[in-house]
Amino acid sequence: MSTLASLPREVLKWLLSLDLSYTVRHIKRDFSNGFLFAEILCRYYPADVQMHSFENVTSIERKRANWVVLERLFKVSNCLHVLQQCYAALSCRFSIVLLPVCCRNGTFQLSS
């Protein structure tokens, strides 16, 4: 498992500054269900991401449900290339997928 020590220092400082609802210990496992990813998006785009739509769970069915909700956000935002990273995250096969995700002009933008 990837630990916090494996992150670049700037990313680690940013991640810790967010004061997320759950402590991140193992990057791949903790981000695989989409909950923390959604929580980060909610911090930056509260009007677009509703946290009541997500559960912090380990079952593959609920992980998929979380990522389906995120997928809808990416489709609305015309960020279809992000979907491959999302599915890699679902199966714990990614190194780290954190903001900003490049969509338009190098920044992540959700439609309002």
C-alpha positions as CSV (number, residue, x, y, z in Angstrom):
1,M,0.0,0.0,0.0
2,S,1.1,3.5,-0.7
3,T,1.6,5.5,2.5
4,L,1.6,9.2,3.0
5,A,5.4,9.2,3.0
6,S,5.3,8.2,-0.7
7,L,3.5,11.5,-1.6
8,P,5.4,14.6,-2.8
9,R,5.8,17.0,0.1
10,E,3.6,19.7,-1.5
11,V,0.7,17.2,-2.0
12,L,1.1,15.9,1.5
13,K,0.9,19.4,3.0
14,W,-2.1,20.2,0.9
15,L,-3.9,17.0,1.8
16,L,-3.3,17.5,5.5
17,S,-4.5,21.1,5.3
18,L,-7.9,19.9,4.1
19,D,-8.8,18.5,7.5
20,L,-10.8,15.6,5.9
21,S,-13.4,13.7,7.8
22,Y,-11.3,10.5,7.7
23,T,-7.6,10.2,8.3
24,V,-5.7,9.1,5.2
25,R,-3.3,6.3,6.0
26,H,-3.0,4.3,2.8
27,I,-3.5,6.4,-0.3
28,K,-4.7,3.6,-2.6
29,R,-7.1,2.0,-0.2
30,D,-8.5,5.2,1.3
31,F,-9.2,6.9,-2.0
32,S,-10.4,3.7,-3.8
33,N,-14.1,4.1,-2.8
34,G,-14.4,7.7,-4.1
35,F,-15.5,9.1,-0.7
36,L,-12.4,11.2,0.1
37,F,-12.1,12.3,-3.5
38,A,-15.7,13.5,-3.4
39,E,-15.0,15.3,-0.1
40,I,-12.1,17.1,-1.7
41,L,-14.3,18.1,-4.6
42,C,-17.0,19.2,-2.2
43,R,-14.6,21.6,-0.5
44,Y,-13.9,23.3,-3.8
45,Y,-17.3,22.9,-5.4
46,P,-19.9,22.7,-2.7
47,A,-22.8,23.6,-5.0
48,D,-21.9,20.7,-7.4
49,V,-20.9,17.9,-5.0
50,Q,-23.4,16.7,-2.3
51,M,-21.7,14.6,0.3
52,H,-25.0,12.9,1.3
53,S,-24.7,11.0,-2.0
54,F,-21.5,9.2,-0.9
55,E,-20.7,6.5,1.6
56,N,-17.3,5.6,3.0
57,V,-17.5,1.9,2.5
58,T,-15.4,-1.1,1.4
59,S,-17.9,-3.1,-0.6
60,I,-17.2,-3.1,-4.4
61,E,-20.9,-2.4,-5.1
62,R,-21.0,0.8,-2.9
63,K,-17.6,1.9,-4.3
64,R,-19.0,1.6,-7.8
65,A,-22.1,3.6,-6.7
66,N,-19.8,6.4,-5.3
67,W,-17.8,6.5,-8.6
68,V,-21.0,6.5,-10.7
69,V,-22.0,9.7,-8.9
70,L,-18.6,11.2,-9.5
71,E,-18.7,10.0,-13.1
72,R,-21.9,12.0,-13.7
73,L,-20.1,15.2,-12.5
74,F,-17.2,14.5,-14.9
75,K,-19.6,14.0,-17.8
76,V,-21.5,17.2,-17.1
77,S,-18.1,19.0,-16.9
78,N,-16.9,17.4,-20.2
79,C,-14.1,15.7,-18.3
80,L,-14.5,12.2,-19.8
81,H,-10.8,11.6,-19.8
82,V,-10.9,11.6,-16.0
83,L,-13.0,8.4,-16.0
84,Q,-10.1,6.1,-16.7
85,Q,-8.4,7.4,-13.6
86,C,-11.6,7.0,-11.6
87,Y,-11.9,3.3,-12.6
88,A,-8.2,2.8,-11.8
89,A,-8.8,4.3,-8.4
90,L,-11.8,2.0,-7.9
91,S,-9.6,-1.0,-8.2
92,C,-6.7,0.5,-6.2
93,R,-4.4,0.6,-9.3
94,F,-3.5,4.2,-9.3
95,S,-0.5,6.0,-7.8
96,I,-2.4,9.1,-6.7
97,V,-5.4,10.9,-8.2
98,L,-5.8,14.3,-6.5
99,L,-6.8,17.8,-7.5
100,P,-6.3,19.6,-9.6
101,V,-7.4,17.4,-12.4
102,C,-6.8,19.0,-15.8
103,C,-10.0,19.5,-17.7
104,R,-10.1,22.9,-19.2
105,N,-7.2,25.3,-19.4
106,G,-5.3,23.2,-16.9
107,T,-7.8,23.5,-14.1
108,F,-10.7,21.4,-12.9
109,Q,-14.0,23.1,-13.6
110,L,-17.4,21.8,-12.8
111,S,-20.4,23.4,-14.5
112,S,-22.6,25.6,-12.3
